[in-house]
Amino acid sequence: MITIKNDEEFELMRISGAIVGKALKEIESYIKPGISTLELNSIVEDIILSEGATPSFKNYNGFPAATCISIDDVVVHGIPSLTVLKEGEIVSIDVGACKNGFHGDAARTFAVGEISAAKRKLIEVTQQSFFEGVKQIKIGAKLGDVSHAIQAYVEKFGYGVVREMVGHGIGRRLHEDPNVPNYGTAGIGFTLKKGFALAIEPMITLGDHHVKFDKDGWTCRTRDGSPAAHYENTVIITDKDVEILTL
């Protein structure tokens, strides 16, 4: 069941979204060879707590950290550890924050030092695919229009669109209905309405779309070992427009 938000609830979501956006903006300056993903996690957690919010991911279904940090072939849900970043890698950081009972959720993929042209292009295409999807959001459109636009844009470059992991509704709960796939058919799915709040998050690979999961039950990797990128924002549909809360 999709929960429709009112204007007051949207105003609270703007606060949570701004905290997430701030955390992702501030963490970028720390991303350098030699820093551990556990250190990055601590920095983000401190930023969230300093804003009077709580990390949405910490202890969510048993997840042990405040952030998901995913290096190179890890698509999503990498668990922060003593692993240090290395020159030439790419790292995705997924952040959630809850304040006043509402969640914000967003992710970015960053370069660690100098990276290959292929990885740079992957990051750029993944980010732009999000905006291609957002272009389709308007009252009366279909959710499939968003999913199809993301897939069509990404596949022009020969990249893989992960199927197993999708975006989602968001609000008082971190994950709400509906699921928001990054692939699909235009003209089908839920009709978009004022009051929808969605976390749209393309997860794109430099190889094919197949993934596998580590024994920890969380870490999702590309099956072929190719690098992956992740770009996510929380968006809301108002009576006037679509608004991105986590930039």
C-alpha positions as CSV (number, residue, x, y, z in Angstrom):
1,M,0.0,0.0,0.0
2,I,1.4,3.4,-1.0
3,T,1.3,6.0,1.7
4,I,0.3,9.5,0.4
5,K,2.1,12.3,2.2
6,N,0.6,15.7,3.0
7,D,2.3,19.1,2.8
8,E,3.3,19.0,6.5
9,E,4.9,15.6,6.1
10,F,6.7,16.8,3.0
11,E,8.2,19.6,5.1
12,L,9.5,17.2,7.6
13,M,11.0,15.0,4.8
14,R,12.8,18.1,3.5
15,I,14.6,18.3,6.8
16,S,15.8,14.7,6.7
17,G,16.7,15.0,3.1
18,A,18.8,18.0,3.7
19,I,20.8,16.2,6.4
20,V,21.5,13.3,4.0
21,G,22.6,15.7,1.3
22,K,24.9,17.5,3.7
23,A,26.5,14.3,4.8
24,L,27.2,13.2,1.3
25,K,28.6,16.6,0.3
26,E,30.9,16.8,3.3
27,I,32.2,13.2,3.1
28,E,33.6,13.7,-0.4
29,S,36.6,15.7,0.8
30,Y,37.7,12.7,3.0
31,I,37.7,10.1,0.2
32,K,41.4,9.5,-0.5
33,P,43.7,6.5,-0.7
34,G,44.5,5.1,2.7
35,I,41.3,6.0,4.6
36,S,39.2,3.0,5.8
37,T,35.6,2.6,5.1
38,L,35.0,2.3,8.9
39,E,36.5,5.8,9.3
40,L,34.2,7.2,6.5
41,N,31.3,5.6,8.2
42,S,32.1,7.2,11.5
43,I,32.4,10.6,9.9
44,V,29.0,10.3,8.3
45,E,27.4,9.1,11.5
46,D,28.8,12.1,13.4
47,I,27.4,14.5,10.8
48,I,23.9,12.8,11.1
49,L,24.0,12.9,14.9
50,S,25.2,16.5,15.0
51,E,22.0,17.4,13.1
52,G,19.8,15.8,15.8
53,A,19.0,12.9,13.5
54,T,19.6,9.2,13.7
55,P,21.2,6.9,11.0
56,S,18.4,5.1,9.2
57,F,20.6,2.1,8.3
58,K,22.1,1.3,11.7
59,N,20.6,-1.9,13.0
60,Y,18.0,-1.9,10.2
61,N,17.2,-5.6,9.8
62,G,20.5,-6.2,11.6
63,F,22.7,-4.0,9.4
64,P,25.7,-3.1,11.7
65,A,26.7,0.4,10.4
66,A,25.4,3.9,9.7
67,T,26.3,3.7,6.0
68,C,26.6,1.3,3.2
69,I,30.0,1.7,1.6
70,S,30.7,-0.3,-1.6
71,I,34.0,-0.5,-3.4
72,D,34.5,-1.3,-7.1
73,D,32.6,-4.5,-7.9
74,V,30.3,-4.2,-4.8
75,V,27.0,-2.8,-6.1
76,V,25.4,-2.0,-2.7
77,H,25.2,-2.8,1.0
78,G,29.0,-3.0,1.6
79,I,29.7,-3.2,5.3
80,P,32.2,-0.6,6.6
81,S,35.4,-2.3,7.8
82,L,39.1,-1.8,8.2
83,T,39.5,-2.1,4.5
84,V,41.3,1.0,3.1
85,L,40.6,2.8,-0.1
86,K,43.1,2.4,-2.9
87,E,44.1,4.8,-5.8
88,G,42.0,4.1,-8.9
89,E,39.0,2.5,-7.1
90,I,35.5,3.9,-7.0
91,V,33.4,3.9,-3.9
92,S,29.7,4.2,-3.4
93,I,28.4,5.7,-0.1
94,D,24.7,5.2,0.7
95,V,23.3,7.3,3.5
96,G,20.0,7.4,5.4
97,A,18.9,9.8,8.1
98,C,15.7,10.0,10.2
99,K,14.5,13.1,12.0
100,N,11.0,14.0,13.2
101,G,9.9,10.5,12.3
102,F,10.7,10.7,8.6
103,H,13.6,9.3,6.5
104,G,15.8,10.6,3.8
105,D,18.0,8.3,1.6
106,A,20.6,9.0,-1.0
107,A,23.8,7.6,-2.5
108,R,26.8,8.8,-4.5
109,T,29.7,7.1,-6.2
110,F,33.1,8.8,-5.8
111,A,36.5,8.5,-7.4
112,V,39.4,7.5,-5.2
113,G,42.3,9.6,-6.6
114,E,42.8,9.2,-10.3
115,I,40.5,6.7,-11.9
116,S,40.2,5.2,-15.4
117,A,38.2,6.9,-18.1
118,A,35.9,3.9,-18.2
119,K,35.1,4.2,-14.5
120,R,34.6,8.0,-14.8
121,K,32.1,7.4,-17.6
122,L,30.3,4.8,-15.6
123,I,29.8,7.3,-12.7
124,E,28.6,10.0,-15.1
125,V,26.1,7.7,-16.9
126,T,24.7,6.3,-13.6
127,Q,24.1,9.8,-12.3
128,Q,22.5,11.1,-15.5
129,S,20.3,8.0,-15.7
130,F,18.7,9.1,-12.4
131,F,17.9,12.5,-14.0
132,E,16.5,10.8,-17.1
133,G,14.1,8.9,-14.9
134,V,13.1,12.1,-13.0
135,K,12.2,13.8,-16.2
136,Q,9.4,11.3,-16.5
137,I,7.8,12.1,-13.1
138,K,4.6,14.0,-13.3
139,I,1.1,13.5,-11.9
140,G,-0.7,10.9,-14.1
141,A,2.5,9.3,-15.5
142,K,3.2,5.7,-14.8
143,L,6.0,4.4,-12.6
144,G,7.1,2.2,-15.6
145,D,7.9,5.4,-17.5
146,V,10.6,6.2,-14.9
147,S,12.0,2.7,-14.9
148,H,12.1,2.5,-18.7
149,A,13.8,5.9,-19.1
150,I,16.6,4.8,-16.7
151,Q,17.1,1.5,-18.5
152,A,17.0,2.9,-22.0
153,Y,19.6,5.6,-21.2
154,V,22.0,3.2,-19.5
155,E,21.8,0.5,-22.1
156,K,22.7,2.9,-24.9
157,F,26.2,2.8,-23.4
158,G,26.3,-1.0,-23.1
159,Y,26.1,-1.1,-19.3
160,G,24.2,-3.5,-17.1
161,V,21.2,-2.5,-15.1
162,V,21.0,-4.5,-11.8
163,R,17.6,-6.2,-11.5
164,E,17.7,-7.7,-8.0
165,M,18.1,-4.4,-6.1
166,V,15.6,-1.6,-6.7
167,G,14.5,1.8,-5.4
168,H,11.5,2.2,-3.1
169,G,8.9,4.4,-1.5
170,I,10.1,6.3,1.6
171,G,8.6,8.3,4.5
172,R,7.9,7.2,8.1
173,R,9.6,3.9,7.1
174,L,12.8,3.7,5.3
175,H,11.4,1.2,2.7
176,E,7.8,1.6,1.7
177,D,5.7,0.7,-1.3
178,P,6.1,0.9,-4.2
179,N,9.3,-0.8,-5.5
180,V,11.0,1.4,-8.1
181,P,12.9,-0.8,-10.6
182,N,15.6,0.7,-12.8
183,Y,14.3,-1.3,-15.7
184,G,10.9,-1.9,-17.2
185,T,8.2,-1.0,-19.7
186,A,6.9,2.5,-20.2
187,G,3.1,3.0,-19.7
188,I,2.6,0.4,-17.0
189,G,2.8,0.3,-13.2
190,F,1.4,2.6,-10.5
191,T,0.0,6.0,-11.6
192,L,2.1,8.7,-10.1
193,K,0.2,11.1,-7.8
194,K,0.7,14.1,-5.6
195,G,2.0,12.9,-2.2
196,F,4.3,10.2,-3.5
197,A,7.8,10.1,-2.0
198,L,10.3,7.8,-3.7
199,A,14.0,6.9,-3.4
200,I,15.1,6.4,-7.0
201,E,18.5,4.7,-7.2
202,P,20.1,3.4,-10.4
203,M,22.7,0.7,-9.8
204,I,24.7,0.2,-12.9
205,T,27.6,-2.1,-13.9
206,L,30.4,-1.8,-16.4
207,G,29.6,-5.4,-17.3
208,D,26.4,-7.4,-17.4
209,H,23.5,-7.1,-14.9
210,H,24.0,-10.3,-12.9
211,V,25.0,-10.1,-9.2
212,K,25.9,-12.4,-6.3
213,F,25.8,-12.0,-2.5
214,D,28.6,-12.6,0.0
215,K,28.1,-14.9,2.9
216,D,27.4,-11.9,5.2
217,G,24.0,-11.7,3.6
218,W,24.4,-8.1,2.7
219,T,27.2,-7.4,0.3
220,C,26.0,-7.5,-3.3
221,R,28.6,-7.8,-6.0
222,T,28.7,-8.0,-9.8
223,R,29.0,-11.6,-10.8
224,D,31.5,-10.9,-13.5
225,G,33.7,-8.7,-11.2
226,S,33.0,-5.5,-13.2
227,P,32.9,-2.2,-11.4
228,A,29.5,-0.8,-10.3
229,A,28.1,2.7,-9.6
230,H,25.1,3.9,-7.5
231,Y,23.3,7.2,-7.6
232,E,20.2,7.9,-5.5
233,N,18.1,10.7,-4.2
234,T,14.8,11.0,-2.4
235,V,12.2,12.8,-4.5
236,I,8.6,13.9,-3.7
237,I,5.7,14.7,-6.0
238,T,4.0,18.0,-5.2
239,D,1.0,19.6,-7.0
240,K,3.5,21.7,-8.9
241,D,6.5,19.6,-9.7
242,V,8.9,16.9,-8.6
243,E,11.3,18.0,-5.9
244,I,14.7,16.4,-5.1
245,L,15.2,16.5,-1.3
246,T,18.8,15.2,-1.0
247,L,20.8,17.3,-3.3
